[in-house]
Amino acid sequence: MNKKIILTLLVLQLAALFFHTQSFAADPLPNVSVNIGGAGEGEQPGTSALSLLLMITILSVAPAILVLMTSFTRIVIVLGFIRTSLGTQQMPPNQVLIGLAMFLTFFIMSPTLGQVNEVALQPYLKGQITQTQALNKAAVPMKKFMFNQTREKDLLLFLNYTKTQKPKTYEDVPLTILVPAFALSEMHTAFQMGFMIFIPFLIIDMVVASTLMAMGMMMLPPVMISLPFKILLFVLVDGWYLIVKSLLLSFNT
C-alpha cells in the first residue's frame, strides 16, 4: 500500500512539473539589454566603448608587462635552475616555485611600490592629479629600480638600435628601451647564478658516474645514486637559505 501511494505522488509531481514547464515555454521571453555607461556631454557616442576596450586590453597585457619590470624574472629562473640541477623532476612543483617567486618579488619591490603608491596612486585617487600625470610619476620609481639592475651594454644596444641619444639621467630613458634592456640583464644575471649553482651538483654526478664505471656497474643509472647525495648536500648547507640570501643581496647593488 505504501509503495502505491509513493508511486502515485511521484507521478503527480512529474505531471505538475511538465505542465508548469509547458506554461512557462508558452510565455514569450522578456527582452534583456545591457548598456555600459553612456556618452556624456561633449563625448562622441563610441568614446566610452573605445575606452572600455582599451582598458580591457591594457589589463590583459599588464601581468606580462609587470613581470618584465620587476625582480620576478631573475628569481623564477634561478629557482628553475635549482630544480634542474638537483634532478628532482617536479619537486618542488611549479606552483610552489611560482608562489615563492611572487612573494619574494613583493618583498624586494616593496620600497619601489611604496614610492609608486605615495607619489602616484594616492594623489590620483584623491583627485589631485590626472591619470596621465599619475602614470608619469609612477614610472619614475620603476625606472630607477630597473636602471640600477640594467647593464650599460644592454642599454646601449637598444639606444644604438633606435638611434637615440644617450640620456643624461634614468628619468630620460624611455620605457620602450629600458624594459627590454632590463629583461636582458636580468636573464644574464640569472644564468650566471644558475651556472654557479650547477657546479657542485655536476661534481657529484661526475664522481658517482666514475665510481660506478670503476665498479663495473654499467647498467645502473648514475642519477639514481647521485640524487640522494645531491639532496643531502643541499640540505646540509641549508641551500634554500643561501639561494634566497643570494637573490636578496643581488638586488642591493
ROVEX-789383 format. One line per 8 residues: number of its first residue (from 0); their letters; for each residue x, y, z of N, C-alpha, C. Coordinates in pm, 1 decimal. Example, Ala and Ser with C-alpha at 12.3 -4.5 7.8 and 13.67 -1.06 7.14 Angstrom:
0 = AS = 1319.0:-569.0:780.0:1230.0:-450.0:780.0:1320.0:-330.0:780.0 ~ 1285.0:-225.0:708.0:1367.0:-106.0:714.0:1290.0:3.0:787.0 $
END
This chain:
0 = MNKKIILT = 83.3:-119.4:0.0:0.0:0.0:0.0:87.1:124.9:0.0 ~ 190.2:125.5:80.1:279.6:242.0:88.5:350.1:265.4:-44.5 ~ 386.9:155.5:-113.1:455.3:170.3:-241.1:362.7:234.1:-343.7 ~ 233.7:197.1:-344.2:140.3:256.5:-438.4:121.5:405.3:-412.5 ~ 115.0:443.6:-285.1:98.7:585.5:-250.6:219.8:666.3:-296.8 ~ 339.3:612.5:-272.7:462.2:682.7:-311.8:469.8:696.3:-463.8 ~ 433.8:588.4:-534.7:436.9:592.6:-680.9:336.6:694.2:-734.5 ~ 218.0:702.0:-674.3:115.8:798.9:-717.2:163.8:941.1:-697.2 $
8 = LLVLQLAA = 227.1:968.3:-581.3:278.2:1102.9:-554.9:385.5:1143.1:-654.4 ~ 474.1:1049.7:-690.7:579.4:1080.1:-788.4:520.7:1113.8:-924.7 ~ 415.6:1036.4:-965.3:351.0:1063.4:-1093.8:285.9:1200.6:-1094.0 ~ 218.6:1237.0:-982.1:154.7:1368.6:-973.1:259.0:1481.5:-978.5 ~ 372.4:1463.1:-914.1:476.3:1565.2:-916.3:534.3:1582.6:-1055.8 ~ 558.8:1471.0:-1126.1:610.5:1480.0:-1262.2:511.0:1548.1:-1354.8 ~ 382.1:1518.6:-1337.2:280.4:1582.1:-1420.2:274.2:1732.6:-1394.0 ~ 281.5:1771.7:-1266.3:279.2:1914.5:-1232.5:399.9:1986.6:-1290.0 $
16 = LFFHTQSF = 517.7:1922.1:-1281.5:638.7:1982.2:-1338.1:628.1:1997.1:-1489.1 ~ 567.8:1898.3:-1556.6:553.1:1903.3:-1703.0:461.4:2016.8:-1745.1 ~ 345.3:2032.1:-1679.2:251.7:2138.5:-1716.1:308.1:2275.5:-1681.7 ~ 386.8:2282.8:-1574.3:449.0:2410.1:-1538.9:552.5:2450.6:-1643.4 ~ 625.2:2352.4:-1694.0:724.3:2380.6:-1797.5:657.7:2423.6:-1926.8 ~ 547.3:2358.9:-1964.1:476.9:2394.1:-2086.0:420.6:2535.4:-2077.8 ~ 365.2:2571.6:-1962.0:310.5:2706.4:-1946.9:420.1:2812.4:-1950.9 ~ 537.8:2779.3:-1896.5:649.9:2872.4:-1899.7:703.8:2890.3:-2041.6 $
24 = AADPLPNV = 706.6:2777.7:-2118.8:756.4:2786.7:-2255.0:660.0:2861.9:-2345.0 ~ 530.8:2861.0:-2311.4:434.0:2930.6:-2394.2:448.6:3081.1:-2382.7 ~ 491.5:3130.7:-2269.3:508.5:3274.3:-2249.1:632.5:3321.4:-2321.8 ~ 627.7:3435.6:-2388.7:747.4:3486.1:-2457.4:851.3:3531.8:-2356.2 ~ 978.2:3509.7:-2392.1:1086.7:3552.8:-2305.5:1101.2:3703.7:-2311.5 ~ 1128.8:3768.7:-2198.2:1144.2:3914.7:-2199.1:1275.4:3953.4:-2266.2 ~ 1275.5:4070.6:-2329.0:1396.4:4123.4:-2390.8:1486.7:4183.9:-2283.0 ~ 1612.7:4147.0:-2288.4:1709.7:4195.4:-2190.4:1819.3:4268.6:-2265.6 $
32 = SVNIGGAG = 1845.5:4390.4:-2225.9:1951.5:4471.2:-2287.3:2038.5:4528.9:-2177.2 ~ 2168.1:4533.4:-2202.0:2265.2:4584.6:-2105.6:2339.5:4700.0:-2169.6 ~ 2335.5:4813.0:-2105.9:2408.0:4931.6:-2152.0:2516.5:4965.0:-2052.1 ~ 2639.9:4971.2:-2099.5:2754.3:5004.4:-2014.1:2785.9:5151.1:-2032.9 ~ 2756.1:5229.9:-1932.0:2789.6:5370.9:-1938.8:2706.4:5440.8:-2044.9 ~ 2751.5:5554.7:-2086.0:2684.6:5632.5:-2187.7:2769.6:5750.5:-2225.4 ~ 2745.2:5803.1:-2339.7:2822.6:5917.3:-2384.4:2777.1:6040.5:-2310.4 ~ 2869.3:6102.6:-2240.9:2838.0:6223.8:-2167.3:2834.6:6343.6:-2259.9 $
40 = EGEQPGTS = 2818.7:6460.0:-2200.3:2814.8:6582.5:-2278.4:2951.5:6609.1:-2339.0 ~ 2952.4:6636.1:-2466.7:3077.5:6665.7:-2534.8:3152.8:6542.4:-2580.0 ~ 3100.3:6420.3:-2554.6:3166.1:6296.2:-2593.8:3098.6:6238.9:-2717.0 ~ 3177.4:6173.5:-2799.1:3123.2:6103.0:-2913.8:3052.4:5976.2:-2866.3 ~ 2956.9:5924.0:-2940.5:2881.0:5806.0:-2896.4:2968.3:5684.7:-2871.5 ~ 3079.3:5666.9:-2945.2:3161.8:5548.0:-2928.5:3280.9:5566.6:-2838.0 ~ 3291.9:5683.2:-2772.0:3409.8:5711.0:-2691.2:3418.9:5619.0:-2571.1 ~ 3305.6:5601.0:-2497.3:3307.8:5516.5:-2378.7:3337.3:5370.9:-2414.1 $
48 = ALSLLLMI = 3283.8:5323.6:-2526.2:3310.2:5185.9:-2567.7:3456.9:5165.9:-2601.8 ~ 3515.9:5263.4:-2670.5:3658.2:5253.1:-2702.8:3744.0:5258.7:-2577.2 ~ 3705.6:5341.9:-2481.8:3780.6:5349.4:-2356.0:3774.6:5217.6:-2281.1 ~ 3654.8:5154.2:-2279.5:3640.7:5024.8:-2213.1:3724.1:4918.4:-2282.2 ~ 3724.8:4918.4:-2416.0:3805.2:4821.5:-2490.3:3953.4:4842.0:-2465.2 ~ 3995.9:4968.0:-2460.4:4136.4:4997.3:-2432.9:4175.6:4953.3:-2292.3 ~ 4086.8:4973.3:-2194.9:4115.5:4933.0:-2057.2:4127.6:4780.8:-2045.8 ~ 4038.4:4706.6:-2113.2:4045.0:4559.9:-2108.6:4173.9:4510.7:-2172.9 $
56 = TILSVAPA = 4215.2:4576.1:-2282.6:4339.8:4536.7:-2349.0:4459.9:4559.2:-2259.2 ~ 4463.1:4672.4:-2190.5:4574.7:4702.2:-2100.9:4579.2:4603.6:-1985.0 ~ 4461.4:4570.7:-1929.3:4457.6:4475.9:-1817.9:4501.1:4336.8:-1860.5 ~ 4476.8:4298.7:-1984.6:4514.5:4164.9:-2031.0:4665.7:4150.2:-2046.7 ~ 4735.0:4257.6:-2082.8:4880.7:4250.4:-2101.6:4956.0:4303.0:-1980.0 ~ 4884.2:4355.5:-1880.4:4951.8:4411.5:-1762.7:5035.7:4308.4:-1687.5 ~ 4988.0:4183.2:-1665.6:5073.5:4086.3:-1594.6:5206.4:4061.0:-1663.6 ~ 5205.8:4047.5:-1796.9:5331.6:4024.8:-1868.1:5424.2:4144.8:-1857.3 $
64 = ILVLMTSF = 5367.2:4265.7:-1861.5:5449.7:4386.2:-1850.1:5510.7:4395.9:-1711.1 ~ 5430.8:4369.4:-1608.7:5480.6:4380.9:-1472.3:5585.6:4274.7:-1441.1 ~ 5571.7:4155.6:-1500.6:5671.3:4051.1:-1479.1:5807.7:4095.5:-1529.5 ~ 5810.8:4163.8:-1644.6:5937.1:4207.0:-1702.2:5990.0:4335.4:-1639.5 ~ 5912.1:4400.1:-1554.6:5956.1:4525.0:-1491.8:5990.2:4507.5:-1344.7 ~ 5987.8:4384.1:-1296.1:6016.7:4357.7:-1155.0:6126.7:4252.7:-1145.0 ~ 6152.6:4211.6:-1022.2:6256.7:4112.0:-996.1:6209.3:3969.6:-1020.1 ~ 6087.3:3951.6:-1067.2:6030.9:3817.5:-1082.7:6110.9:3733.7:-1181.0 $
72 = TRIVIVLG = 6158.4:3795.2:-1289.3:6228.5:3719.5:-1394.2:6351.9:3650.3:-1338.4 ~ 6436.0:3723.6:-1268.1:6559.4:3666.0:-1214.7:6529.0:3556.7:-1112.9 ~ 6432.8:3581.3:-1026.3:6404.0:3486.5:-918.3:6352.7:3354.8:-973.6 ~ 6257.5:3359.8:-1066.1:6197.0:3235.6:-1115.5:6296.0:3156.0:-1199.8 ~ 6388.1:3223.1:-1271.1:6488.8:3149.9:-1348.4:6586.0:3079.5:-1255.5 ~ 6630.6:3147.1:-1149.9:6724.1:3085.9:-1054.8:6659.4:2967.3:-984.7 ~ 6533.4:2980.4:-943.4:6465.0:2868.9:-879.0:6448.1:2751.5:-974.9 ~ 6425.4:2781.8:-1101.8:6417.8:2673.9:-1200.4:6550.2:2602.0:-1218.4 $
80 = FIRTSLGT = 6662.4:2676.5:-1213.0:6794.2:2614.8:-1221.9:6820.4:2523.2:-1103.0 ~ 6772.1:2560.1:-986.2:6792.3:2476.5:-867.2:6726.2:2340.4:-886.7 ~ 6601.7:2341.9:-932.6:6531.4:2214.6:-951.0:6596.3:2130.6:-1060.4 ~ 6643.7:2195.7:-1166.3:6708.5:2120.3:-1273.9:6841.3:2061.7:-1228.2 ~ 6919.6:2137.7:-1153.1:7049.8:2088.2:-1107.6:7034.9:1975.6:-1006.2 ~ 6931.2:1982.0:-923.9:6907.2:1872.8:-829.6:6858.9:1746.2:-901.2 ~ 6789.1:1765.2:-1011.8:6736.9:1649.5:-1084.6:6617.3:1586.2:-1018.0 ~ 6539.3:1664.9:-945.2:6422.6:1612.3:-873.8:6295.2:1616.0:-956.7 $
88 = QQMPPNQV = 6307.3:1635.5:-1088.0:6192.7:1638.2:-1180.0:6096.2:1750.5:-1140.2 ~ 5982.9:1716.5:-1080.8:5879.2:1815.5:-1048.1:5874.8:1847.5:-900.0 ~ 5985.4:1836.0:-831.3:5991.1:1870.4:-689.4:6097.1:1977.6:-667.1 ~ 6059.9:2092.5:-613.7:5925.7:2139.6:-579.6:5840.5:2162.5:-704.8 ~ 5708.3:2151.2:-690.7:5620.7:2169.9:-807.6:5621.1:2314.8:-855.3 ~ 5569.1:2335.8:-974.0:5568.0:2469.1:-1034.2:5490.7:2570.1:-949.7 ~ 5381.8:2525.4:-888.8:5301.3:2617.4:-808.4:5381.7:2672.4:-691.0 ~ 5463.4:2586.8:-630.2:5543.3:2631.6:-515.9:5650.8:2730.2:-561.1 $
96 = LIGLAMFL = 5718.0:2699.1:-671.4:5823.9:2788.3:-720.7:5767.1:2923.3:-762.8 ~ 5654.7:2922.1:-834.1:5593.6:3048.1:-877.1:5544.7:3128.7:-756.8 ~ 5484.0:3060.4:-659.4:5437.8:3130.5:-539.6:5551.9:3192.0:-461.2 ~ 5660.8:3116.6:-444.0:5777.6:3170.1:-373.9:5837.4:3287.6:-450.0 ~ 5844.4:3276.0:-582.7:5898.2:3385.2:-663.7:5811.1:3509.8:-653.4 ~ 5680.2:3492.9:-647.3:5590.6:3608.1:-637.1:5607.3:3679.9:-503.8 ~ 5614.1:3604.0:-393.0:5625.5:3668.9:-262.6:5763.3:3731.7:-243.4 ~ 5867.7:3668.8:-297.9:5999.6:3732.4:-294.4:5999.8:3859.7:-378.4 $
104 = TFFIMSPT = 5926.2:3858.4:-489.4:5915.4:3979.1:-572.1:5845.8:4090.6:-495.7 ~ 5736.3:4058.6:-425.9:5668.1:4160.1:-345.8:5759.9:4215.9:-236.9 ~ 5839.7:4129.3:-176.8:5930.1:4172.7:-69.5:6039.3:4265.1:-124.0 ~ 6097.4:4227.6:-237.6:6206.3:4307.0:-294.8:6153.6:4438.8:-352.4 ~ 6035.8:4433.9:-413.0:5980.4:4552.5:-478.0:5901.2:4642.0:-384.3 ~ 5889.4:4605.5:-256.6:5806.6:4684.3:-164.6:5851.9:4829.8:-151.3 ~ 5982.4:4862.7:-142.2:6019.4:5005.4:-137.7:5979.5:5080.3:-264.1 ~ 6000.8:5018.1:-379.8:5964.9:5084.1:-505.9:5814.0:5099.3:-519.2 $
112 = LGQVNEVA = 5739.6:4993.8:-486.3:5594.2:5002.5:-494.5:5538.6:5101.2:-391.5 ~ 5606.1:5114.3:-277.5:5564.7:5214.6:-179.3:5579.4:5355.9:-233.6 ~ 5686.1:5381.9:-307.0:5702.9:5513.0:-368.6:5597.9:5538.4:-475.9 ~ 5567.4:5434.9:-553.6:5462.7:5449.5:-655.1:5329.5:5482.7:-590.0 ~ 5298.3:5416.5:-481.7:5173.0:5443.2:-410.2:5170.4:5583.8:-352.4 ~ 5285.3:5630.8:-304.9:5290.5:5762.1:-238.5:5283.2:5877.4:-337.9 ~ 5356.9:5867.1:-446.5:5367.9:5982.2:-538.0:5266.9:5978.2:-651.5 ~ 5208.1:5860.6:-678.9:5120.2:5849.7:-794.9:4980.0:5800.6:-760.8 $
120 = LQPYLKGQ = 4969.8:5685.8:-694.1:4838.7:5625.4:-674.6:4750.1:5705.7:-580.7 ~ 4801.7:5737.9:-463.6:4719.9:5811.0:-366.2:4678.7:5949.5:-415.5 ~ 4770.6:6029.6:-473.0:4723.9:6158.0:-528.7:4619.7:6142.5:-638.9 ~ 4631.7:6035.6:-719.4:4532.8:6014.2:-825.0:4397.1:5976.6:-766.5 ~ 4396.3:5891.1:-663.3:4269.8:5853.5:-600.1:4203.1:5971.3:-531.3 ~ 4283.3:6064.1:-483.5:4227.1:6183.6:-418.5:4188.1:6291.4:-518.0 ~ 4213.9:6270.0:-644.7:4177.0:6366.2:-746.0:4271.7:6483.6:-759.4 ~ 4391.9:6471.2:-704.8:4486.8:6581.6:-709.5:4562.0:6588.1:-841.5 $
128 = ITQTQALN = 4577.3:6476.4:-910.8:4647.5:6472.6:-1038.4:4564.5:6392.7:-1138.4 ~ 4595.4:6409.0:-1264.7:4523.6:6336.4:-1369.0:4583.9:6198.1:-1388.6 ~ 4518.4:6119.5:-1472.8:4566.4:5984.5:-1499.3:4702.0:5985.6:-1569.1 ~ 4719.6:6076.3:-1664.0:4847.7:6085.4:-1734.3:4960.0:6125.1:-1639.4 ~ 4932.9:6221.0:-1553.2:5033.5:6261.6:-1454.5:5066.4:6148.2:-1358.3 ~ 4966.2:6070.8:-1319.9:4990.2:5958.3:-1228.8:5078.5:5852.9:-1294.3 ~ 5054.0:5824.4:-1422.2:5136.7:5725.8:-1492.4:5280.8:5774.1:-1505.0 ~ 5298.6:5902.6:-1533.9:5434.4:5957.1:-1545.6:5507.8:5953.7:-1412.3 $
136 = KAAVPMKK = 5438.1:5985.5:-1304.5:5500.8:5982.0:-1171.9:5529.4:5839.3:-1126.9 ~ 5441.3:5744.6:-1162.6:5463.2:5605.1:-1123.5:5580.0:5544.0:-1199.3 ~ 5608.0:5594.1:-1318.0:5716.8:5537.6:-1398.4:5853.9:5573.1:-1342.7 ~ 5864.8:5682.8:-1267.3:5996.1:5727.0:-1218.3:6057.9:5627.5:-1120.2 ~ 5987.4:5582.6:-1013.2:6048.9:5481.2:-924.8:6078.0:5349.4:-995.1 ~ 5989.0:5307.2:-1087.4:6014.5:5184.1:-1161.1:6137.3:5198.0:-1250.6 ~ 6154.0:5313.6:-1312.8:6272.3:5336.1:-1395.8:6399.2:5331.8:-1311.8 ~ 6394.1:5389.7:-1192.4:6511.8:5389.4:-1105.0:6551.5:5247.5:-1067.7 $
144 = FMFNQTRE = 6453.6:5165.2:-1032.7:6484.0:5025.9:-997.2:6542.9:4950.4:-1115.1 ~ 6480.2:4961.9:-1230.8:6527.6:4888.1:-1348.5:6663.4:4938.9:-1394.6 ~ 6685.3:5069.7:-1386.5:6812.8:5125.8:-1431.8:6928.3:5076.7:-1345.3 ~ 6905.0:5062.2:-1215.1:7010.8:5015.0:-1125.2:7048.6:4869.7:-1151.3 ~ 6957.7:4791.5:-1210.0:6984.6:4649.9:-1235.8:7019.6:4621.9:-1381.6 ~ 7022.8:4725.3:-1464.6:7046.8:4707.7:-1607.7:7193.3:4733.9:-1640.3 ~ 7252.5:4646.1:-1718.7:7389.8:4666.2:-1763.5:7394.3:4777.1:-1869.0 ~ 7501.8:4853.9:-1866.1:7516.9:4960.8:-1964.6:7525.0:4905.4:-2106.2 $
152 = KDLLLFLN = 7584.8:4787.6:-2120.6:7597.7:4724.8:-2252.2:7461.6:4694.5:-2312.4 ~ 7371.1:4642.3:-2230.7:7237.4:4610.1:-2279.7:7158.2:4736.3:-2311.9 ~ 7173.8:4838.3:-2230.8:7101.9:4963.5:-2254.8:7150.3:5030.4:-2383.2 ~ 7281.9:5028.4:-2404.9:7337.0:5089.2:-2526.8:7293.8:5012.9:-2651.6 ~ 7270.6:4883.6:-2638.8:7225.6:4804.2:-2753.3:7096.5:4859.1:-2810.8 ~ 6998.4:4884.9:-2724.9:6869.2:4934.7:-2771.3:6875.1:5083.5:-2804.7 ~ 6959.1:5159.5:-2734.9:6974.1:5301.1:-2768.9:7035.2:5318.2:-2907.5 ~ 7137.6:5239.4:-2936.8:7201.4:5248.3:-3068.1:7109.9:5197.8:-3178.7 $
160 = YTKTQKPK = 7030.2:5095.7:-3147.6:6939.7:5042.3:-3249.7:6833.9:5144.8:-3288.6 ~ 6781.6:5217.8:-3191.6:6681.1:5320.3:-3219.7:6743.0:5455.7:-3252.4 ~ 6876.7:5461.2:-3251.7:6948.2:5585.8:-3281.1:6904.7:5699.0:-3188.6 ~ 6892.6:5664.0:-3062.1:6854.5:5760.8:-2959.7:6978.9:5810.7:-2888.0 ~ 6984.1:5939.1:-2861.7:7097.8:5994.8:-2790.3:7101.4:5943.5:-2647.0 ~ 7222.6:5930.3:-2595.0:7239.1:5879.5:-2459.9:7177.6:5976.5:-2359.7 ~ 7082.0:5931.5:-2280.0:7014.7:6023.1:-2185.9:7106.1:6062.0:-2070.8 ~ 7074.0:6175.9:-2011.6:7155.6:6226.0:-1901.0:7122.8:6154.3:-1770.3 $
168 = TYEDVPLT = 6997.7:6125.3:-1745.5:6954.5:6056.8:-1624.1:6862.9:5940.9:-1661.6 ~ 6834.3:5855.5:-1563.3:6747.2:5740.8:-1589.0:6604.2:5785.3:-1618.4 ~ 6566.2:5902.3:-1571.6:6430.5:5950.3:-1596.6:6407.2:5980.4:-1744.2 ~ 6513.3:6008.4:-1817.0:6500.2:6041.0:-1959.2:6498.4:5917.6:-2048.9 ~ 6521.6:5799.4:-1991.7:6522.7:5676.5:-2072.2:6378.8:5632.8:-2098.2 ~ 6337.7:5614.3:-2222.3:6200.5:5567.5:-2249.5:6181.2:5424.5:-2198.9 ~ 6059.0:5395.9:-2157.8:6028.2:5261.0:-2110.3:6040.4:5157.9:-2221.5 ~ 6015.5:5197.1:-2345.3:6027.7:5103.9:-2456.6:6171.7:5055.9:-2475.8 $
176 = ILVPAFAL = 6267.6:5130.9:-2424.6:6408.5:5092.2:-2432.3:6454.6:5028.7:-2301.9 ~ 6409.0:5083.0:-2188.8:6457.3:5036.2:-2058.9:6403.7:4898.1:-2023.9 ~ 6279.5:4869.1:-2057.8:6219.7:4740.4:-2019.9:6289.0:4622.8:-2088.0 ~ 6308.6:4621.4:-2220.5:6380.4:4507.3:-2279.9:6526.1:4498.7:-2237.1 ~ 6592.0:4614.3:-2214.8:6730.0:4611.0:-2165.6:6735.6:4552.5:-2025.6 ~ 6639.2:4588.6:-1941.4:6633.4:4533.6:-1805.7:6607.2:4383.2:-1808.3 ~ 6514.9:4337.3:-1893.2:6485.4:4193.8:-1902.9:6607.5:4116.3:-1950.6 ~ 6681.2:4172.2:-2046.6:6801.7:4106.1:-2096.4:6908.0:4095.8:-1987.7 $
184 = SEMHTAFQ = 6924.2:4201.4:-1909.1:7021.3:4199.4:-1799.4:6980.4:4100.7:-1690.6 ~ 6851.4:4092.7:-1663.4:6803.6:4000.1:-1561.9:6830.1:3855.3:-1602.4 ~ 6806.7:3822.0:-1728.2:6834.1:3685.5:-1773.4:6983.8:3655.8:-1770.7 ~ 7064.8:3754.8:-1803.0:7210.4:3734.9:-1796.9:7255.8:3706.1:-1653.9 ~ 7207.7:3785.9:-1559.1:7244.2:3765.2:-1418.6:7191.2:3632.4:-1366.0 ~ 7067.8:3597.4:-1404.2:7008.9:3471.9:-1356.9:7085.8:3351.6:-1408.8 ~ 7131.9:3355.2:-1533.1:7207.7:3243.0:-1587.7:7346.7:3234.8:-1524.1 ~ 7404.2:3347.3:-1487.1:7530.7:3343.8:-1413.0:7513.2:3274.7:-1279.1 $
192 = MGFMIFIP = 7407.1:3309.3:-1207.4:7380.2:3244.1:-1079.3:7347.8:3097.2:-1099.3 ~ 7275.2:3063.7:-1206.5:7244.4:2923.6:-1233.5:7368.1:2841.0:-1262.2 ~ 7466.9:2899.6:-1329.9:7591.7:2828.2:-1356.2:7664.4:2795.7:-1225.8 ~ 7668.6:2891.8:-1134.6:7734.5:2868.0:-1006.1:7659.9:2762.7:-923.7 ~ 7528.8:2754.7:-940.7:7451.4:2652.7:-869.0:7479.2:2514.1:-925.2 ~ 7501.3:2503.7:-1054.6:7519.3:2374.9:-1120.2:7651.6:2307.8:-1082.4 ~ 7755.9:2386.4:-1053.1:7891.0:2330.7:-1037.9:7898.9:2221.9:-930.5 ~ 7855.1:2244.0:-804.6:7870.4:2136.4:-704.2:7791.8:2010.5:-737.8 $
200 = FLIIDMVV = 7673.4:2026.0:-795.3:7592.9:1908.1:-829.9:7652.3:1834.4:-949.4 ~ 7715.5:1907.9:-1040.5:7782.8:1843.7:-1153.0:7901.5:1760.8:-1105.9 ~ 7972.4:1811.4:-1005.3:8085.5:1735.4:-949.6:8037.3:1604.9:-887.3 ~ 7925.4:1610.4:-816.3:7870.4:1488.5:-755.2:7832.1:1387.8:-863.1 ~ 7769.2:1434.9:-971.4:7732.3:1343.5:-1080.7:7855.3:1278.9:-1143.2 ~ 7961.5:1356.8:-1160.8:8083.2:1302.3:-1221.1:8149.9:1199.4:-1129.6 ~ 8154.2:1227.4:-999.3:8215.2:1134.2:-904.8:8136.8:1003.5:-900.4 ~ 8004.2:1012.9:-894.1:7920.7:892.7:-887.5:7933.5:812.3:-1016.6 $
208 = ASTLMAMG = 7932.6:880.2:-1132.8:7944.7:808.2:-1259.7:8079.6:739.0:-1272.2 ~ 8187.5:805.5:-1228.3:8320.5:743.9:-1235.0:8330.1:624.5:-1140.3 ~ 8270.6:635.6:-1021.7:8273.7:526.0:-925.3:8198.8:403.7:-977.3 ~ 8080.4:426.5:-1034.3:8002.4:315.2:-1087.9:8073.1:248.5:-1205.6 ~ 8138.1:328.3:-1287.5:8211.2:271.7:-1400.1:8329.9:189.3:-1352.6 ~ 8398.2:238.7:-1247.4:8512.3:163.7:-1194.3:8468.1:32.6:-1129.8 ~ 8349.9:30.1:-1074.6:8297.4:-91.0:-1011.7:8232.9:-184.6:-1112.5 ~ 8224.6:-144.1:-1237.5:8167.0:-230.3:-1340.1:8016.3:-228.5:-1345.5 $
216 = MMMLPPVM = 7952.5:-134.9:-1276.0:7805.9:-126.1:-1277.1:7763.4:-36.2:-1392.5 ~ 7774.9:-84.9:-1512.0:7748.3:-4.5:-1630.8:7598.4:17.7:-1652.6 ~ 7516.1:-77.2:-1607.3:7372.8:-69.7:-1633.5:7297.2:10.8:-1528.4 ~ 7362.2:46.5:-1418.9:7294.8:121.6:-1312.6:7299.1:271.0:-1345.2 ~ 7183.5:338.4:-1353.0:7182.4:481.8:-1385.5:7252.8:562.9:-1276.6 ~ 7349.8:646.5:-1311.6:7417.9:728.5:-1209.4:7324.6:825.7:-1138.6 ~ 7218.0:870.7:-1207.9:7125.7:967.2:-1146.7:7056.7:906.4:-1025.3 ~ 7027.2:777.3:-1030.9:6959.7:711.9:-918.7:7045.0:712.3:-793.4 $
224 = ISLPFKIL = 7176.8:705.9:-809.1:7266.6:704.1:-694.1:7304.2:845.5:-651.1 ~ 7320.8:937.0:-746.9:7366.3:1071.8:-713.8:7256.0:1159.3:-655.6 ~ 7129.1:1129.6:-687.2:7019.6:1213.2:-639.1:7014.6:1223.1:-486.7 ~ 7021.0:1111.6:-411.5:7019.4:1126.7:-265.2:7138.6:1207.2:-212.0 ~ 7256.0:1192.8:-273.8:7372.7:1267.8:-227.9:7356.1:1417.4:-256.9 ~ 7296.2:1451.9:-370.2:7275.1:1592.4:-401.8:7173.0:1655.0:-307.1 ~ 7068.1:1580.5:-277.2:6969.8:1632.2:-181.6:7031.2:1646.6:-43.6 ~ 7113.2:1548.4:-3.4:7178.6:1555.3:127.3:7272.1:1675.9:135.3 $
232 = LFVLVDGW = 7350.4:1699.4:28.8:7439.3:1815.7:27.5:7360.2:1945.0:34.2 ~ 7251.7:1953.0:-40.4:7171.0:2075.2:-42.8:7108.5:2102.8:93.7 ~ 7069.1:1997.6:163.4:7008.9:2016.1:296.3:7115.4:2053.3:399.1 ~ 7232.5:1988.7:393.2:7337.4:2014.9:492.6:7388.7:2157.8:485.9 ~ 7399.5:2213.1:365.1:7449.7:2350.5:352.6:7336.5:2452.9:363.0 ~ 7214.2:2406.3:391.4:7098.0:2496.4:400.1:7082.4:2573.7:269.9 ~ 7063.4:2497.9:163.0:7065.8:2554.0:29.2:6959.5:2658.8:2.8 ~ 6836.5:2636.2:49.3:6731.6:2733.6:21.4:6761.4:2867.7:87.5 $
240 = YLIVKSLL = 6816.4:2862.9:207.1:6854.8:2988.3:274.8:6962.0:3061.8:195.6 ~ 7062.9:2988.9:148.2:7171.8:3052.0:74.1:7123.1:3109.4:-58.7 ~ 7033.1:3037.0:-126.0:6982.9:3085.0:-254.4:6901.0:3212.5:-235.8 ~ 6809.5:3211.7:-140.0:6726.7:3330.2:-117.0:6812.3:3447.7:-70.6 ~ 6911.3:3422.0:13.3:7000.9:3528.3:58.0:7078.2:3586.9:-59.8 ~ 7125.9:3501.5:-148.3:7199.6:3549.5:-266.3:7108.0:3632.5:-356.6 ~ 6982.8:3591.7:-371.0:6890.2:3668.2:-454.0:6862.3:3805.5:-393.2 ~ 6844.3:3809.5:-262.0:6817.0:3938.4:-197.3:6937.4:4031.5:-208.4 $
248 = LSFNT = 7055.8:3976.0:-186.2:7176.3:4059.9:-193.8:7206.0:4104.8:-335.8 ~ 7164.5:4026.2:-434.5:7193.5:4063.7:-572.9:7116.1:4187.5:-616.9 ~ 7006.7:4220.1:-546.9:6928.1:4338.6:-582.1:6968.0:4461.1:-501.1 ~ 7066.1:4448.7:-412.8:7108.8:4563.1:-333.6:7220.2:4642.1:-401.4 ~ 7267.8:4593.7:-518.1:7373.7:4665.3:-586.7:7320.6:4787.8:-657.3 $
END
